Amino acid sequence: MGSSEITQLLHAYGAGDRQAFDRMVPMVYEELRSIARRHLRRTNRGQTLDTTGLVHEVYLKFAQQEGLNLKDRGHFFAVSARAMRQIIIDRARARASGKRGRAQQPLELDEDIAAVEVHAEWLLDIDRVLNRLRAYNQRLAQTFECRFFAGLSEEETAEALGVSLRTVQREWQRARIWIRLELTRSPE
């Protein structure tokens, strides 16, 4: 799969060619599954969100967007990382509200299931702190999303954000320290 071919399809999609996105999806599908799998493996089992479901939800988010402007392959994966985070946090919110008396979802088992149910409160705390980090420093938050939520490597994060590997290494370290400190200070 050529990076330039993906970039051309993204530009065509941004210009209104709805079929360009559908032609691109098979080219990036396995990489999206790999990103989703890396993230979902960080947590324990016990939730209905699986790798395929997460990738399909990201696809639906993109497919519903009008005039989505994605610069290149790296930008696409950075935006995908953010979409995955939003989906996972939405699931955590639903789980947390289910604990307060709403009906719970039936449990389904799959090999790549994330424990959003087990870690719902923790994920919501991370989301709140990450939103504060975004207000403080947008790129630190983007680096954290790419590394933590999408499971991108340092090299993949550098490509996605259009920065050097050393910058990602510094920002990843700063973001983790900032988040850790905020989590210990947070009354939530």
N, C-alpha and C positions, 0 to 999 in steps of 0.2 A: 504494500500500500504506500503510495507516494504522498509525502507531506504536501507537495505542491498541488497534487490532484485534489486532496482534501481541502486545501485553502481555496482552490478555484471553485469547488462545489459550495463551500461556505459563502463565498462572495456572490455566487449566482443565487443562492438561497436568500441572502440579504437583499438582493436586488429584486426579489419577488418570484423567483423560479421555485415553486413549492416542491417539484419533483427532485430538485438538486439535493435536498436534505434526505429524501428517501433513497437516492442513489449513494449517498455518503454513509448512511447508517451501517450497511454491511461491512464497510471498510473500517469502522471504528468500534463495532459491536463487541468483539472479543476483548479489546482493550478496555472498554467501559465495564465489561463483566469482571475483568481482572481487577480494576480499580475498586469496584463495588465489593468484590470478594475480599480484598485486602482489608477494607474497612470493616466489613461485617465480621471477619474473623477475630477482631480485637475484643469482641464482647462474647458473652456466654450465650447459650441457646435459650429459646423460650419465647419466640415472637414470630409472627406471620410474615415478617419482611425478609425476603430472600434475595439473592443476587439478581436473578432474572427479573423479579418484581421491581427491584430498585432501578435497574437499568431501563425497564419499560416505563416506569414513572418519569424518569428523566427524559426519555424520548417524548412522552406525552407533553411534558412541560415545554420542550423545544418546539414540538409540532403545533402547539397552540399559540406560539408567539408570532406576531406580525412584525416584519422588518427587523428581525434579529440581526445585529451587526457583530459578527464574529470575525476577527482579523485573520486568524490562522489556526492550525491544528492545536498549538499550545494554548491559545486563548479559549478554544472550544473545550479542552479538558479542564481548564481553570473554572470556566463557567459551569461545566458538568459537576465539578467538585462542590461548588456552591449549591447547585440544585440538589445533589445528594444530601448535603447537610440539611437543607430546608425540609426535605422529605423525611429524613430521620428524626429531626426535631418535631415536625408535625405529628409523627407517630408517637413520640415520647409525650407530647402534650395530650394526645388522645388517651394514652395509657394512664397518665397522671389524673386526667379528669374521670376516667373509668374507675379509678380507686376511690373517687368521691361519690360513687353511687350510680354512675352510668353503666349501661350494659357493656360487658366485656366481649371482645372478639373471640370467636372459637380458635383454639390452638391448632395450627397446622405444622407438620414436621417436614423439614427439608434439610439437605446437607449443608447449606450455606445460610442458616437462619441467624439473625442478630437478636441479641437480648435487649431490645429496646424496652421490653416490659421490666426486666430486672434493673436496668440502669436508667429508667425514665427520669427520675429526679436529678440524677447526676448529669445527664445530657442536657436537661433544661438549665441547670446551673452553668454548664459550659457555654450554652447558647447565650445566656444573659451576659456573661463575662466577655464572650467574643463580640457581642454587640457593643459593649463599652470599649473594647480594644479597637474596633472598627472606627469609633468616633475619635479615638486617640491617634491611631495610625492605621490607615486603610490597608497598606501593603503588608504590615505585620499580620493583620487579620486574614488577608488572602493567603499568605504563606502558611499560616496555621490551618486554614481550611484545606488547602491542597495536601499538606503533609498528614494532618490528623484525620480529617473526614474522608478525603478521597484516597488516602494511602499512597500518594505519589512519592516517588523517590526524590532526593534532592535535585538530581539532574532533570527529572520530569517537571518538577516545580519551577526550576530556573527557566526551562523552555516555556512553560505555560505562562509565566509572569513576565518573560522577556528581560530577565536580569541574569547576572553572573551566578555561578555556582557558589562562590564565596559569599555573595550577598544573601543567598538563600540560607546558607549555613549560619550566618550571623543572625538573620531575622528569625529563623526557626528557634534558635537558642533564646533570643530576646522574647519572642512570643510565648514560649513555654514558661519562662520565668515570670513574665507579666501575668499570664493566666493563673499560674500557681499562686502567686501573691494575692491576686484579686479573689480567688476562690477561698483563701484562708481569711480574708477580710470580710467577705460577703456575708451579710446576715441571713441570706437565703440559703 
